[in-house]
Amino acid sequence: MKNITLAIDETVLEEVRVYAARRKTSVNGLVREFLRSIAEQEDRSARARRRLRDLMDGSTLVAGPLTWSRDELHDR
């Protein structure tokens, strides 16, 4: 595991320490969990985009010509 150094306002740090203590964790634990969740979300998003591309590439849909106008579609 790598260490990082953060610069943070003292007031913010005090508030975060209280927040962490109420949750029975540390500031380090909060930061670690936050960064892990960001990385996990990015990974899920990338997988979803790849899956969507695969579905589009494998689609056999052939759309015919438009036989209606926008006004007809909306009964204008």
N, C-alpha and C positions, 0 to 999 in steps of 0.2 A: 504494500500500500504506500502511496506517495503522500508526502506532506505538502501543504500549500500555505501561503501567508496571505492574510486579508487585512486591508486597512478599513476600519469601520468606526463610525462616530461613537463616542463613549456612551451617549444617551441611548442610541439604538442598541448597542451591545448590552447595556443593563436591562433594557426591556426584553431583549431576546433571551438573556439568561433567566429572567423570571418566567418567560413563556416556556423555555426548555425545562425548567425545574418543575413547573406544574404538570408537565407531561412525562416526568421522570426520565429525562434524557439530558444530553449536553448540547451546547451550541454546536460542537463538532458533529454530534449525531444528527442534529437537524440539517446542517449543511450537507452532510454525506447523503442523507435520505433525499433531500431536495435535488441534488445533482444526479443521483441515481434515477429519480423519477423523470427528470428531463431527458436523460439518455435513453431510458426505456420508452418514453413517449415518442421520441424521434425514431427509434427503431420500429415501433409499431406503425408509425405513419409511413415510413419508407416501405415496410412490408405491404401495407395496404395499397400504396401507389403502384408497387410492382404487380400485385395481384390484379388490380384494376386494369393495368396495361396488358397483362396476360389475357384477361377476359376480353378486352377490346380486340386484341390481335387474333384471338380464336373465334370471334363472333362471325357467324355466317349470315347475319342480317343484310338483306338487300332492300333498301327503301326505294319505292317507286316514285314517280313524279308527283308533285303537289297538284291536287285536283280541286283545291278550295282556296279562297282568299282569306285574308285575316278578317275582313269585314263579315264574310259569310260565316266564318267560324264563331264569331262573337255576335251574330244576329244584329248587325248594325244597319 
